[in-house]
């Protein structure tokens, strides 16, 4: 369980700068951030698409 949490923390730390970049580029809402990540071809930790909630989860973890 601890390994799973550590991996999630590591993934969040890697994606956070990309989220901050999207915010600087004008993405204001969680949905806009998700669209920016999807447009850049950044996959979620499980290889899927980004949604507002998945962005919220990363920001909460950060």
C-alpha positions as CSV (number, residue, x, y, z in Angstrom):
1,X,0.0,0.0,0.0
2,X,2.9,2.4,0.9
3,X,4.5,1.7,-2.5
4,X,1.3,2.6,-4.3
5,X,1.0,5.9,-2.4
6,X,4.7,6.7,-3.1
7,X,4.2,6.0,-6.8
8,X,1.1,8.3,-6.9
9,X,3.0,11.0,-5.1
10,X,5.9,10.7,-7.6
11,X,3.5,10.8,-10.6
12,X,1.8,13.9,-9.1
13,X,5.1,15.6,-8.7
14,X,6.0,15.0,-12.3
15,X,2.6,16.2,-13.7
16,X,2.3,19.3,-11.5
17,X,4.8,21.5,-13.4
18,X,2.8,20.7,-16.6
19,X,-0.4,21.7,-14.9
20,X,1.2,25.0,-13.7
21,X,2.3,25.6,-17.3
22,X,-1.2,25.1,-18.6
23,X,-2.5,27.5,-15.9
24,X,0.1,30.2,-17.0
25,X,-1.1,29.6,-20.6
26,X,-4.6,30.5,-19.6
27,X,-6.3,27.3,-18.4
28,X,-8.5,28.5,-15.5
29,X,-10.8,25.6,-14.8
30,X,-10.1,22.0,-13.9
31,X,-11.7,21.1,-17.2
32,X,-9.5,23.5,-19.2
33,X,-6.4,22.0,-17.5
34,X,-7.6,18.5,-18.3
35,X,-8.1,19.5,-22.0
36,X,-4.6,21.0,-22.1
37,X,-3.1,17.8,-20.7
38,X,-5.0,15.7,-23.2
39,X,-4.0,18.0,-26.1
40,X,-0.3,17.6,-25.1
41,X,-0.7,13.8,-25.1
42,X,0.1,13.5,-21.4
43,X,-1.5,10.3,-20.1
44,X,-2.9,9.8,-16.6
45,X,-1.0,7.5,-14.2
46,X,-3.1,4.6,-15.6
47,X,-2.6,5.7,-19.2
48,X,-6.1,7.2,-19.6
49,X,-7.6,10.6,-20.5
50,X,-7.7,13.5,-18.1
51,X,-10.9,14.8,-16.6
52,X,-11.6,17.6,-14.2
53,X,-11.7,15.2,-11.3
54,X,-8.3,13.6,-12.2
55,X,-6.8,17.1,-12.2
56,X,-8.4,17.9,-8.9
57,X,-6.9,14.7,-7.4
58,X,-3.4,15.6,-8.6
59,X,-3.7,19.2,-7.2
60,X,-5.1,17.8,-3.9
61,X,-2.1,15.4,-3.6
62,X,0.4,18.2,-4.4
